[in-house]
């Protein structure tokens, strides 16, 4: 299922892909650990899609805590054996030769993290007759199918943001009050390039907002994106009909079904 999920995420405008892997994916039978195999599989999929920066893709960093997550909370319990394991995990990550730096980071203001909602089925669910759903209304659902119109709406949002990526990264930002609950965040650089985000934070009433001698209708609790500070190309509250999907993204369902494997649970 992974090739289809990666293809759908890439087409949807995703720049960063990370995954939790349940322990049975690392250790299909007791004492038979395959932790490096799955890491290599994911890295190779990223390389195949040319997603790393040195391949011309958008991924500029890889996150080391996704190699070993939260182990520090219990490392003390394993005594002298704990540090060699942590070093093995770090060296295994470096051996993937991804061409971009590995980092450790901590962030408390990250947005909703789930793009594909995975679920454990059958004997992998952790107990008898228990389904451990992790769907959370994700853009790609727990079965691997794009959830429309959310998947398409986010694709258009990502496209709109990327249309202004240069000025967002290199320009200076100014916040302008346009009313009691209305404001504009304007990005501009020395060349005169300009992009604006007009926000209506009133959660009940649409507003006509005047910005740079033009009037804009902005629905309640929404943001309009103007990549040239003039023309609106996206509003977060206006959901269009879902854009067509490429053959790769449409094949997600096939990959989900054909990629299912049974593990030996001796």
BAFI-3210 file (N, C-alpha, C; in Angstrom, 3 decimals, decimal comma, padded with zeros to 6 digits):
// residues 266
n [1|2|3|4|5|6|7|8|9|10|11|12|13|14|15|16|17|18|19|20|21|22|23|24|25|26|27|28|29|30|31|32|33|34|35|36|37|38|39|40|41|42|43|44|45|46|47|48|49|50|51|52|53|54|55|56|57|58|59|60|61|62|63|64|65|66|67|68|69|70|71|72|73|74|75|76|77|78|79|80|81|82|83|84|85|86|87|88|89|90|91|92|93|94|95|96|97|98|99|100|101|102|103|104|105|106|107|108|109|110|111|112|113|114|115|116|117|118|119|120|121|122|123|124|125|126|127|128|129|130|131|132|133|134|135|136|137|138|139|140|141|142|143|144|145|146|147|148|149|150|151|152|153|154|155|156|157|158|159|160|161|162|163|164|165|166|167|168|169|170|171|172|173|174|175|176|177|178|179|180|181|182|183|184|185|186|187|188|189|190|191|192|193|194|195|196|197|198|199|200|201|202|203|204|205|206|207|208|209|210|211|212|213|214|215|216|217|218|219|220|221|222|223|224|225|226|227|228|229|230|231|232|233|234|235|236|237|238|239|240|241|242|243|244|245|246|247|248|249|250|251|252|253|254|255|256|257|258|259|260|261|262|263|264|265|266]
n.u [000,806|002,120|003,439|001,235|000,093|002,148|002,282|-000,268|-000,112|002,009|000,937|-001,083|000,231|001,924|004,862|006,370|006,826|006,067|005,998|004,383|005,185|003,828|004,791|004,700|005,259|007,954|008,933|008,119|007,921|008,510|011,553|012,696|013,769|013,194|013,897|015,513|014,856|012,281|012,678|014,521|012,889|010,970|012,637|013,700|011,368|010,868|013,122|012,615|010,444|011,749|011,947|013,752|015,896|018,398|017,783|016,246|013,827|011,384|012,065|014,100|015,168|015,468|013,779|015,070|013,786|011,787|012,950|013,620|011,360|010,490|012,000|013,746|012,272|012,222|014,713|016,433|015,616|016,779|019,435|022,895|022,557|021,022|022,127|023,872|021,879|020,516|022,576|022,924|020,480|020,743|023,029|022,082|020,145|021,778|023,115|021,435|021,939|020,644|021,158|020,378|020,253|019,861|017,718|016,973|014,021|011,631|008,353|005,526|003,366|002,414|000,366|-002,667|-001,602|-002,125|-002,228|-002,749|-005,010|-004,295|-005,180|-005,307|-005,957|-007,671|-005,639|-003,706|-004,613|-004,248|-005,765|-008,574|-011,222|-010,952|-010,779|-008,394|-008,720|-007,249|-008,075|-009,261|-010,621|-008,920|-007,215|-006,507|-008,104|-008,506|-008,489|-006,935|-008,001|-008,548|-010,104|-012,731|-014,454|-012,099|-009,376|-008,945|-009,464|-007,401|-005,282|-005,578|-005,170|-002,472|-001,285|-001,874|-000,438|002,172|002,452|003,330|005,740|008,396|008,381|007,243|009,240|011,463|010,644|009,547|007,273|004,215|001,686|-001,593|-004,267|-007,646|-010,127|-012,319|-012,142|-010,672|-007,897|-004,822|-002,084|000,793|003,224|006,254|008,927|012,174|012,047|009,538|007,635|004,667|002,545|-000,517|-002,457|-005,665|-007,610|-010,648|-011,741|-014,108|-016,441|-019,044|-020,104|-019,983|-017,736|-017,204|-014,204|-011,920|-008,964|-005,978|-007,242|-009,175|-012,086|-013,041|-014,879|-015,039|-015,650|-017,112|-014,851|-012,487|-009,771|-008,443|-006,335|-004,021|-001,877|-000,619|-001,236|-003,568|-005,446|-007,704|-007,002|-007,647|-009,811|-010,265|-012,759|-014,295|-015,215|-014,391|-015,500|-014,017|-010,721|-009,533|-007,861|-004,617|-003,523|-001,809|-002,564|-005,203|-004,811|-004,464|-006,285|-005,937|-003,282|-003,590|-005,137|-003,698|-001,317|-001,540|-000,329|000,092|001,343|003,563|002,722|004,058]
n.v [-001,205|001,182|002,523|003,659|005,331|007,178|008,311|009,518|011,346|012,967|014,032|015,450|017,619|017,377|017,899|016,728|013,576|011,264|008,402|006,421|003,188|000,148|-002,291|-004,945|-004,661|-004,218|-006,461|-009,254|-011,900|-013,301|-012,230|-011,878|-009,389|-006,727|-004,033|-002,228|-002,867|-001,815|000,933|001,353|000,654|002,772|005,020|004,383|004,537|007,287|008,187|007,089|008,585|010,925|012,878|013,976|016,748|016,874|015,560|017,243|017,552|018,469|017,773|018,657|018,022|015,264|013,618|012,620|011,658|010,109|007,796|006,701|007,063|008,729|007,073|007,951|008,299|005,860|004,804|004,619|002,342|000,162|000,020|-000,629|-001,608|000,145|002,496|001,510|000,522|002,888|004,189|002,400|002,741|005,406|005,260|003,486|005,063|007,044|005,466|005,260|007,113|009,527|012,076|014,495|016,487|014,836|015,548|016,431|017,386|019,471|020,386|022,284|023,457|022,278|021,565|019,585|016,273|014,035|012,643|010,366|008,078|005,450|002,041|-000,759|-004,064|-007,246|-009,828|-008,106|-006,134|-005,790|-006,990|-009,189|-008,781|-006,021|-002,960|-000,773|002,194|004,910|007,092|009,762|011,547|011,954|013,225|011,121|008,144|005,508|003,194|003,755|005,308|008,328|010,962|012,752|015,905|016,768|015,960|017,023|019,741|020,451|019,967|022,065|024,198|023,794|024,158|026,849|028,128|027,402|028,816|031,233|030,836|031,846|034,594|034,258|032,972|034,667|037,297|040,231|040,362|041,991|042,922|043,998|045,751|045,406|045,766|045,081|042,287|041,516|041,137|041,588|039,728|040,592|039,850|040,945|041,640|042,999|043,253|043,980|042,041|040,639|039,141|038,230|037,419|037,461|037,673|036,780|036,767|036,651|034,440|034,100|035,892|036,865|039,110|042,202|043,254|045,872|046,265|047,554|049,411|047,828|045,721|042,872|039,911|038,035|035,038|034,044|033,244|032,540|032,461|034,301|033,850|035,768|035,734|037,746|040,005|041,039|039,378|036,872|033,531|031,408|030,425|029,510|028,661|028,080|025,434|023,761|021,701|018,491|018,222|016,433|013,277|011,856|008,881|007,401|008,244|007,384|004,715|004,035|002,476|-000,037|-000,617|-000,729|-003,000|-005,054|-004,940|-006,001|-008,076|-011,115|-011,674|-013,853|-014,997|-016,340]
n.w [000,000|000,433|-001,853|-003,261|-001,309|-000,864|-003,421|-003,596|-001,496|-002,345|-004,727|-003,567|-002,571|-000,398|001,478|003,439|004,827|007,274|009,450|011,877|013,005|013,834|016,302|015,398|012,766|012,737|014,013|012,918|013,829|017,063|018,411|015,948|014,555|012,292|011,948|010,519|007,928|007,341|007,628|005,563|003,408|003,405|003,022|000,506|-001,022|-000,869|-002,233|-004,744|-005,607|-005,899|-003,821|-002,024|-001,222|-002,514|-004,797|-006,153|-004,957|-002,321|000,335|002,878|005,296|007,587|010,221|013,206|015,474|014,530|013,942|016,387|018,810|021,730|023,321|025,226|027,554|028,771|028,715|030,899|032,237|031,061|031,536|030,962|028,411|027,001|025,789|023,680|021,952|021,249|019,890|017,791|016,434|015,593|013,929|012,023|010,775|009,608|007,778|005,633|003,698|002,680|001,782|002,869|005,912|009,119|011,825|015,247|016,886|018,613|019,007|019,811|018,617|016,334|013,438|012,813|012,692|011,097|007,958|006,516|007,725|009,534|010,379|012,535|011,637|012,050|013,450|014,249|015,862|018,560|020,512|021,294|019,035|018,811|017,240|016,275|015,441|013,691|012,319|012,254|010,509|008,351|005,367|003,609|004,010|006,556|005,092|002,994|000,995|-000,805|000,913|-000,055|-000,094|001,151|000,650|-001,941|-001,435|000,315|-001,401|-003,248|-001,491|-000,727|-003,215|-003,664|-001,617|-002,317|-004,641|-003,855|-002,654|-002,737|-001,949|000,539|001,920|001,695|001,838|003,736|006,450|007,150|009,382|009,040|010,373|009,544|010,496|013,348|013,769|011,649|009,466|007,601|006,454|005,071|002,719|001,393|-000,903|-001,879|-004,616|-005,255|-005,334|-004,027|-001,618|-000,059|002,839|003,719|006,529|008,067|011,137|012,422|013,508|012,751|010,849|007,455|005,738|003,986|002,959|002,786|001,030|000,032|-001,755|-002,937|-002,815|-000,954|-000,588|002,224|003,676|006,875|009,489|007,973|005,550|002,879|000,074|-001,638|-004,079|-005,474|-004,142|-005,118|-006,552|-005,576|-005,109|-003,585|-000,971|002,359|003,247|001,069|-000,686|-003,495|-006,282|-006,286|-007,566|-010,458|-010,161|-010,492|-012,260|-010,612|-008,022|-008,009|-007,917|-005,311|-003,807|-004,956|-004,221|-001,477|-001,052|-002,385|-001,057|001,484|004,040|005,857|009,108|010,824|013,941|015,983]
ca.u [000,000|002,926|003,640|000,041|-000,067|003,152|001,881|-001,421|000,351|002,810|000,027|-001,855|001,040|002,635|006,320|007,007|006,137|006,605|005,062|004,526|005,121|003,550|005,932|004,652|005,884|009,401|009,274|007,011|007,837|009,266|012,994|013,123|013,570|013,500|013,681|016,196|014,207|011,171|013,257|015,083|011,756|010,393|013,627|013,767|010,168|011,085|014,102|011,974|009,604|012,652|011,445|014,814|016,377|019,511|017,205|015,365|012,550|011,189|012,467|015,440|015,607|014,783|013,627|015,628|012,896|010,922|013,685|013,369|010,489|010,158|012,802|014,391|011,443|012,395|016,084|017,037|015,207|017,515|020,814|024,008|022,168|020,184|022,885|024,254|020,716|020,282|023,623|022,622|019,382|021,272|023,917|021,244|019,549|022,819|023,524|020,485|022,524|019,536|021,650|019,934|020,579|018,932|017,609|016,085|013,279|010,503|007,472|004,249|002,293|002,236|-001,037|-003,118|-000,483|-002,463|-002,653|-003,353|-005,466|-004,094|-005,935|-004,884|-007,049|-007,434|-004,839|-002,738|-005,334|-003,847|-006,628|-009,704|-012,375|-010,659|-010,299|-007,696|-008,805|-006,470|-008,488|-009,340|-011,096|-007,714|-007,423|-006,519|-008,737|-007,801|-008,395|-006,038|-008,755|-008,641|-011,385|-013,138|-013,597|-010,981|-008,100|-008,853|-009,421|-006,038|-004,399|-005,669|-004,526|-001,018|-000,905|-001,954|000,685|003,425|002,545|003,983|006,750|009,627|008,201|006,972|010,507|012,490|010,093|009,243|005,838|003,577|000,299|-002,400|-005,626|-008,654|-011,398|-012,223|-011,739|-010,169|-006,526|-004,076|-000,660|001,334|004,629|006,799|010,387|012,767|011,742|008,160|006,734|003,798|001,504|-001,292|-003,441|-006,691|-008,305|-011,859|-011,795|-015,488|-016,877|-020,470|-020,552|-019,132|-017,384|-016,581|-012,982|-011,180|-007,521|-005,257|-008,216|-010,057|-013,008|-013,029|-015,837|-014,338|-016,605|-016,810|-013,814|-011,763|-008,630|-008,285|-004,934|-003,799|-000,446|-000,089|-001,865|-004,712|-006,432|-007,910|-006,968|-008,112|-010,372|-010,335|-014,143|-014,960|-014,800|-014,754|-015,581|-012,685|-009,973|-009,271|-006,674|-003,803|-003,655|-001,099|-003,369|-006,381|-004,416|-004,260|-007,099|-005,306|-002,107|-004,014|-005,608|-002,661|-000,147|-001,782|000,402|-000,108|002,578|003,662|002,635|004,529]
ca.v [000,000|002,383|003,324|004,438|006,381|008,210|009,001|010,373|012,448|013,867|014,765|016,366|018,773|017,152|018,013|015,961|012,316|010,485|007,334|005,504|001,783|-000,697|-003,165|-006,175|-004,368|-004,329|-007,788|-010,099|-013,022|-012,974|-012,353|-011,733|-007,955|-006,220|-002,592|-001,511|-003,153|-000,903|002,264|001,364|000,653|004,115|005,904|004,054|005,086|008,728|008,371|006,753|009,731|012,088|013,854|014,593|018,008|016,663|015,017|018,266|017,514|019,455|017,332|019,177|017,465|014,076|013,779|011,443|011,096|009,129|006,537|006,223|008,080|008,656|006,067|008,581|008,167|004,546|004,337|004,325|001,021|-000,898|000,014|-000,497|-001,993|001,159|003,417|000,876|000,461|004,232|004,446|001,580|003,388|006,604|004,854|002,893|006,171|007,666|004,548|005,321|007,995|010,253|013,298|015,681|016,293|014,311|016,495|016,176|018,622|019,423|021,479|022,137|024,140|021,652|021,362|018,195|015,558|012,804|012,788|009,056|007,494|004,004|001,223|-002,157|-004,993|-008,663|-010,239|-007,057|-005,039|-005,628|-007,724|-009,824|-007,976|-004,603|-002,243|000,432|003,174|006,136|007,763|011,195|012,330|012,311|013,373|009,753|007,458|004,364|002,142|004,227|005,994|009,781|011,430|013,941|016,857|017,277|015,757|017,993|021,094|020,662|020,040|023,430|025,072|023,650|024,776|028,303|028,563|027,231|029,837|032,410|030,318|032,646|035,789|033,811|032,600|035,711|038,631|040,704|040,277|043,081|042,643|045,212|045,627|045,820|045,767|044,528|040,882|041,297|041,601|041,068|039,451|040,937|039,508|041,705|041,642|044,196|043,317|044,413|040,895|040,794|038,139|038,613|036,520|038,281|036,819|037,218|035,931|036,605|033,075|034,057|036,827|037,204|040,522|042,852|043,833|046,739|046,061|048,186|050,040|046,817|045,107|041,412|039,201|036,978|034,338|033,959|032,322|032,029|033,217|034,359|033,939|036,611|035,578|038,991|041,073|041,575|038,383|035,738|032,233|030,362|030,794|028,281|028,255|027,781|024,111|023,525|020,288|017,905|018,118|015,069|012,680|011,126|007,426|006,907|008,467|006,536|003,336|003,828|001,356|-001,274|-000,879|-001,076|-004,383|-005,984|-004,862|-006,585|-009,308|-011,714|-011,906|-015,015|-014,503|-017,379]
ca.w [000,000|000,581|-003,074|-003,560|-000,307|-001,138|-004,652|-003,305|-000,650|-003,179|-005,613|-002,735|-002,190|000,856|001,383|004,514|005,103|008,381|009,765|012,994|012,596|014,986|016,557|014,593|011,486|012,939|014,519|012,461|014,763|018,266|018,313|014,554|014,341|010,957|012,070|009,448|006,648|007,076|007,410|004,210|002,483|003,329|002,406|-000,920|-001,656|-001,009|-003,304|-006,014|-005,982|-005,994|-002,866|-001,242|-001,784|-003,442|-006,027|-006,703|-004,256|-001,260|001,670|003,164|006,568|008,079|011,657|013,865|016,491|013,892|013,980|017,748|019,382|023,146|024,021|026,373|028,747|029,399|028,514|032,200|032,723|030,376|031,992|030,026|027,057|026,369|024,935|022,406|021,062|020,714|018,904|016,609|015,711|014,935|012,835|010,983|010,028|008,785|006,712|004,524|002,677|002,052|001,156|003,607|007,331|010,116|012,934|016,377|017,108|019,525|018,594|020,489|017,901|015,025|013,070|012,850|012,089|010,376|006,564|006,243|008,976|009,533|011,322|012,671|011,391|012,310|014,591|014,595|016,502|019,949|021,424|020,609|018,615|019,017|016,058|016,734|014,361|013,835|011,089|012,565|009,368|007,596|003,918|003,088|005,133|007,122|004,081|001,946|-000,057|-000,618|001,431|-000,793|-000,822|001,956|-000,033|-003,026|-000,874|000,801|-002,571|-003,764|-000,508|-000,854|-004,486|-003,500|-000,783|-003,058|-005,686|-003,262|-001,736|-002,693|-001,125|001,905|002,542|001,644|002,029|005,081|006,694|007,877|009,751|008,910|010,886|008,565|011,194|014,706|013,708|010,296|009,289|006,458|006,630|003,759|002,510|000,265|-000,976|-002,476|-006,045|-005,424|-005,249|-002,861|-001,396|001,121|003,431|004,361|007,487|008,752|012,335|012,910|013,218|012,443|009,819|006,315|005,719|002,834|003,512|001,870|001,119|-001,070|-002,656|-003,523|-001,855|-001,010|000,255|002,955|004,540|008,299|009,976|006,808|005,048|001,429|-000,337|-002,810|-004,348|-006,042|-003,357|-005,848|-006,970|-004,673|-005,790|-002,677|000,323|003,143|003,486|-000,198|-001,149|-004,886|-006,638|-006,153|-008,818|-010,908|-009,581|-011,451|-012,211|-009,431|-006,829|-008,092|-007,657|-003,884|-003,339|-005,402|-003,394|-000,124|-001,036|-002,814|-000,189|002,796|004,295|007,165|009,837|011,689|015,316|016,900]
c.u [000,849|003,139|002,437|-000,185|000,913|002,764|000,722|-001,021|001,147|001,906|-000,809|-001,059|001,818|004,142|007,048|006,176|006,838|005,569|005,410|004,413|004,893|004,588|005,902|005,199|007,396|009,817|008,149|006,855|008,805|010,761|013,557|012,887|014,034|013,390|014,328|015,474|013,113|011,683|013,809|013,978|011,201|011,360|013,715|012,542|010,303|012,071|013,474|011,117|010,414|012,198|012,542|015,406|017,490|019,066|016,330|014,015|012,503|011,712|013,913|016,008|014,856|014,842|014,042|014,694|011,896|011,644|013,509|012,628|010,198|010,932|013,472|013,601|011,678|013,822|016,736|016,750|016,041|019,012|021,826|023,623|021,427|020,967|023,363|023,086|020,448|021,319|023,385|021,532|019,882|022,148|023,139|020,602|020,576|023,214|022,592|020,960|021,462|019,971|021,155|020,186|019,468|018,895|016,783|015,321|012,140|009,630|006,091|003,080|002,069|000,754|-001,418|-002,139|-000,859|-002,941|-003,265|-003,734|-005,351|-004,919|-005,349|-006,086|-006,659|-006,609|-003,835|-003,372|-005,019|-004,719|-007,805|-010,825|-012,190|-010,147|-009,681|-007,640|-007,989|-006,799|-008,549|-009,743|-009,942|-008,013|-007,342|-007,007|-007,985|-007,676|-007,479|-006,726|-008,788|-010,040|-011,703|-014,364|-012,340|-009,644|-007,904|-008,746|-008,017|-005,040|-004,395|-005,023|-003,008|-000,510|-000,885|-000,780|001,995|003,566|003,248|005,192|007,988|009,464|007,878|008,265|011,468|011,958|009,910|007,733|005,373|002,136|-000,479|-003,798|-006,607|-010,048|-011,236|-011,713|-011,218|-008,739|-005,917|-002,631|-000,029|002,828|005,123|008,320|010,874|012,459|010,331|007,160|005,962|002,796|000,789|-002,245|-004,429|-007,554|-009,540|-012,059|-013,145|-016,062|-018,354|-020,855|-019,520|-018,855|-016,907|-015,398|-012,272|-009,681|-006,871|-006,213|-009,062|-010,921|-013,042|-014,093|-015,111|-015,336|-016,154|-015,745|-013,047|-010,614|-008,628|-006,813|-004,845|-002,306|000,209|-000,628|-003,055|-005,810|-006,492|-007,889|-007,461|-008,708|-010,643|-011,756|-014,880|-014,416|-015,308|-014,978|-014,176|-011,993|-009,738|-007,953|-005,923|-004,017|-002,974|-001,941|-004,616|-006,069|-004,192|-005,031|-006,484|-004,115|-002,521|-004,443|-004,484|-001,467|-000,333|-001,038|000,074|001,239|002,459|003,677|003,044|004,943]
c.v [001,269|003,159|004,195|005,573|007,524|009,010|009,959|011,566|013,461|014,677|015,771|017,539|018,611|017,166|017,139|014,720|011,619|009,455|006,673|004,083|000,938|-001,810|-004,438|-005,942|-004,453|-005,756|-008,762|-011,383|-012,756|-013,244|-012,170|-010,286|-007,524|-004,704|-001,811|-001,692|-002,142|000,515|002,390|001,395|002,058|005,084|005,652|004,567|006,593|009,010|008,110|007,900|011,021|013,227|014,529|015,789|017,793|015,992|016,045|018,323|018,471|019,043|017,749|018,629|016,176|014,095|012,508|010,859|010,132|007,803|005,896|007,304|007,774|007,583|006,651|008,454|006,853|004,014|003,905|002,901|-000,107|-000,868|000,180|-000,846|-000,916|002,026|002,757|000,773|001,825|004,580|003,639|002,246|004,615|006,240|004,222|003,978|006,805|006,787|004,583|006,248|008,800|011,580|014,581|015,422|015,582|015,309|015,888|017,467|018,379|020,628|021,247|022,737|023,553|021,486|019,894|017,322|014,447|013,116|011,487|008,428|005,981|003,307|-000,183|-003,072|-006,400|-008,912|-009,175|-005,952|-004,883|-006,357|-008,299|-008,835|-006,487|-004,018|-000,931|001,450|004,415|007,036|009,279|012,052|012,798|012,439|012,055|008,874|006,192|003,201|002,540|004,961|007,499|010,181|012,761|014,562|017,305|017,133|016,803|019,425|021,412|020,738|021,453|024,432|025,011|024,306|026,298|028,828|028,491|028,250|031,093|032,018|031,213|033,857|035,402|033,493|033,774|037,130|038,988|040,727|041,463|042,690|043,952|044,934|046,188|045,866|045,134|043,084|040,524|041,845|040,983|040,858|039,566|040,631|040,247|041,632|042,871|044,339|043,815|043,280|040,955|039,644|038,488|037,499|037,392|037,376|037,515|036,288|035,964|035,244|032,961|034,861|036,993|038,711|040,947|043,642|044,650|046,574|046,608|048,653|049,033|046,216|043,598|040,852|038,024|036,306|034,304|032,901|031,690|032,959|033,153|034,568|034,714|036,558|036,811|040,220|041,710|040,534|037,206|034,444|031,107|031,008|029,516|027,780|027,838|026,477|023,906|022,038|019,730|017,819|016,669|014,588|011,905|009,631|006,854|007,063|007,600|005,080|003,058|002,611|000,023|-001,622|-001,313|-002,532|-005,350|-005,996|-005,487|-007,906|-009,815|-011,976|-013,161|-014,535|-015,570|-016,763]
c.w [000,000|-000,715|-003,411|-002,588|-000,542|-002,380|-004,391|-002,446|-001,465|-004,099|-004,834|-002,208|-000,905|000,626|002,394|004,781|006,252|008,778|011,085|012,453|013,836|015,083|015,717|013,186|011,550|013,297|014,166|013,259|015,900|018,091|016,920|014,122|012,957|010,937|010,935|008,123|006,331|006,841|005,998|003,159|002,299|002,653|000,906|-001,671|-001,861|-002,147|-004,672|-006,526|-006,114|-005,080|-002,047|-001,988|-002,803|-004,736|-006,731|-006,034|-003,076|000,114|001,928|004,465|006,838|009,594|012,381|014,906|015,873|013,704|015,348|018,499|020,849|023,896|025,257|027,657|029,473|029,288|029,824|032,649|032,132|030,658|030,883|028,592|026,303|025,393|023,643|021,427|020,433|019,651|017,630|015,770|014,950|013,742|011,688|010,128|009,092|007,607|005,506|003,406|001,923|001,433|001,784|005,089|008,103|011,272|014,060|016,612|018,076|019,215|019,180|019,708|016,514|014,713|013,161|012,074|011,122|008,963|006,054|007,569|008,964|010,595|011,350|012,501|011,841|013,552|015,015|015,431|017,980|020,945|020,676|020,308|018,901|017,706|016,508|015,603|014,688|012,651|011,246|011,374|008,490|006,106|003,150|004,226|005,539|006,148|002,927|000,821|000,206|-000,153|000,760|-000,129|-000,066|001,236|-001,131|-002,528|-000,364|-000,347|-003,141|-002,800|-000,641|-002,138|-004,361|-002,683|-001,561|-004,187|-005,176|-002,423|-001,638|-001,785|000,319|002,645|002,677|001,868|003,492|005,260|007,529|008,167|009,785|009,448|009,862|009,179|012,558|014,731|012,321|010,197|008,044|006,875|005,245|003,722|001,272|000,297|-001,738|-003,958|-006,316|-005,429|-003,945|-002,806|-000,102|001,539|004,197|005,232|008,047|009,946|013,029|012,533|012,877|011,201|008,713|006,324|004,334|003,376|002,440|002,111|-000,138|-002,180|-003,432|-002,424|-002,063|-000,073|000,895|003,893|005,998|008,572|008,819|006,441|003,529|001,098|-001,642|-003,151|-004,950|-005,317|-004,075|-006,044|-005,999|-005,481|-004,894|-001,441|001,102|003,359|002,221|-000,770|-002,564|-005,115|-006,694|-007,498|-009,189|-010,337|-010,645|-011,299|-010,978|-008,179|-006,836|-007,791|-006,181|-003,393|-003,735|-004,519|-001,998|-000,034|-001,348|-001,874|001,174|002,926|005,692|007,818|010,691|013,131|016,324|018,237]
res [x|x|x|x|x|x|x|x|x|x|x|x|x|x|x|x|x|x|x|x|x|x|x|x|x|x|x|x|x|x|x|x|x|x|x|x|x|x|x|x|x|x|x|x|x|x|x|x|x|x|x|x|x|x|x|x|x|x|x|x|x|x|x|x|x|x|x|x|x|x|x|x|x|x|x|x|x|x|x|x|x|x|x|x|x|x|x|x|x|x|x|x|x|x|x|x|x|x|x|x|x|x|x|x|x|x|x|x|x|x|x|x|x|x|x|x|x|x|x|x|x|x|x|x|x|x|x|x|x|x|x|x|x|x|x|x|x|x|x|x|x|x|x|x|x|x|x|x|x|x|x|x|x|x|x|x|x|x|x|x|x|x|x|x|x|x|x|x|x|x|x|x|x|x|x|x|x|x|x|x|x|x|x|x|x|x|x|x|x|x|x|x|x|x|x|x|x|x|x|x|x|x|x|x|x|x|x|x|x|x|x|x|x|x|x|x|x|x|x|x|x|x|x|x|x|x|x|x|x|x|x|x|x|x|x|x|x|x|x|x|x|x|x|x|x|x|x|x|x|x|x|x|x|x|x|x|x|x|x|x|x|x|x|x|x|x]
***
